[in-house]
Amino acid sequence: MGVSKIEQLIEDIYEFVESCKMQPLSSTKVIVPKDELYDLLDELRLRTPDEIKRYQKIISNRDAILSDAEEKATKMLAEAEAQTNALINEHEIMQQAYYQANQVVHEAEEEGSRMIQQANMDAEAIRQGAIAYTSDMLTQLENVLNNAYESTKNKYEGVLNSLKGNLEIVINNKKELYLESEPAGSYEENTTNYDTIPKDEFDFDENTFLEDID
């Protein structure tokens, strides 16, 4: 079986992530261009329903396989009955006709049963294969999205930590400046408590990130 379009898209996403520049001072994190990643994910999202429909169609062929097997079995039974009637009409070989007719009917029933059983087995194998393939495909997609999510989350957390550190430096410098310029005991601290800044404005929100992708 050739590589499907969705498999190719997943491979493209892996190659895209591998080609991204490494984040400074890190051997495991990369800088991911958001727009390019979103383009690949949008294309993957558009392709996924078509791939699932294709494998659902394979599963639906099970009924066609069973119907064909039953039709062949019915035809064989009809032929066996026709042969039985022809043999019975020959009086001189009446006993032989019954024997041969019974043999034909028995063989036809066995063959029909075997064909139906095989058709059921083939249909089940197709169904299980399609389900396994679709599950693997969705697992790969889940891994790609999770990696993108973690990379973006780490990037925003790094920015927040850097801003907080710079804010602490500014506050300390301001405090030192007042202490040096004001008479002893006259300094009245008038600084911003960075811990009171609403973190909701900067916190990385998983739900918001996923909504942006959608």
N, C-alpha and C positions, 0 to 999 in steps of 0.2 A: 504494500500500500504506500503511495507517494505521500510526501509531506503535505498536510493540509494548510490552508491559508492561515488558520488560527495558530497552528504550530510555528509557521514561519514568522508570524507577528510576535509570538512569545520569544522566539530566538532573536528577533530584531531588538526587542526590549532588553534582553540580556546583554547583547552586544553594545547597545546604547549605554547601559549603566557601566559596563566594563570600560568604555571609551571616555567616560567622564573624568575630569581632572580630580586628582586626590586633594582632599582638604588639607590645608597647611598644618603641619605638626601632627598629622594622623596617618596611620598606615591602613586603616580600615574604612574610613569615611570618604565619600566623594561629593563633589559639588554637582548637583543635577539641575540642568536648565529646565525649569518648570514647564514652559510652553511646549518644548519638544517632547517631554515625557507625557504631557496631557494629550498631544496629538497622537502618540502611539497608543495610549490607553483608550482614547475615543475610537480609534480604528479597531482596536481589539474588542471593544464593547459592541460595535456595529457588526463585527464578524461572528461573534459568539452565537447569537440566535440562529444564524444560517447553519452553522456547524451542528448545533443541537437538533435542528429540524432534519438535517440529513441523516443523522443516526436514528432519529425517531422513525423516519421512513423505512430504514433498514429493519427496525423492530416490527413495523406494521406489516412487512412482507411475510411474517410468520403465518398470518391467516391465509395468504395466497398459497404458501407452501402446503399447508394442511388441506386446503380446498383442492389443490391439484392432486394430492395423494389420495384423497377420498374419491375424487372423480375417476382416477385410474383403477382404484379398487372396485368401484361400482361397475366399471366397464368390464373388468376381468370376470366379475361374478355373472354379469349378463352373458358374456361369451360362454362361460361354463354352463349356464342354464340352457343356452342354445345348443351346445354340444350334447347335453343330456337329452334334450327333446329329440334330437336327430338320432341318437343311439336307440332310444326307446321305440322309435317308429320302425326299427328293423327287428321284426319278431324273432328271426332266427338267432339273433345274438342278444336277446333280451337280458339274460343274466350278466353277460359281459358288459352290456351297456350300463347297467346299474353300477357295476363295480367301477368302470372307467369314469362314469359321471361323478360318483362319490369322490374318487381320487382327484378329479379335476377341481371339484368344488373345494375340497380340503386344501389342495395346493393353492388355489386362488385366495381362500380365506387367510392362509398363513402368509402368503406374499403381501396381501393387502394390509394385514396387521403389522407386518414388518415395515412396510413402506410408511404407514402412519406413525409408527414408533420412531423411525429414523427421521421423519419430517419434524416431529416434536423435538427430538434431540438437536437437529440442525437449527431449528428456530430458537431454542433456548440458548444454544451456543452463540448465535448471532446477538441475541438480546444481552447476554452477559458481557460479551465483548464490547458492545456499544456502550453499556453502562460503565464498564471499567475504563474505557477510553475517555468518555466524557468526564468521569470523576478525576482521572489523572490530569486532563486538560484544565479543569476548574482548580485543581490543587496547584498547578503551575501558575495559573493566573493569580491565585490567592497569595502565593509566595512573592510574585513580582510586586503586587500592590502593597504587601506588608513591608517589603524592603524599601519601596519608595516612601511609604509612610514614616518608617523609622528614620530614614535619611533626612527627610524634611523636618521631622520633630527634633532631631539632634541639632540641626542647623539653627532652628529658632531658639532652642535652649541655650546654645552657645552665644547667640547674639544677646539674649537677656542677661546672661552671666557677665558678659563683657560690659554692657551698659551699667549694670549694678556696681561693678568694680570701679569704673570710671567715676560714677556718682559718689562713691565713698571717698575717692581721692579728692574730688572737688570740694566736698564738704569738709574734709580734714584740712585742706589748704586754706579754705575760708576761715575756719576756726583758728588756725595758727596766725592768720593775718590779723584777725581781731585782737588776739592775745598780745601781739607785738605792738599794735598801734594804740590800744586803749590803756589807760592807767590801771594799775592793779586793783582788782575788785570791782571795776566798772563794766567789765565785759558781760554783756547779756546775750546769751546764745540765741541766735535767730536763724537757725538753719532748718532745712527741710529734712524731715525724717523719711528717708527713702523707703523704710519698711512699711510706711503708711500709704505708699502709692498703690492704687488699685491694680493688683496683679491681673485682674480679669482682662485688662486692656492689652496685656502682652502674652498671657498664658497660651500655649499651643493647645488648641481644641481639636481633638480627634474627629468629632462629629462635623465641625466646620470644614476640616480638611477633606473629609469624605464627600461633603455636600459640594465643595468646590470642584472635585473631580467629576461628580455627576453633572 
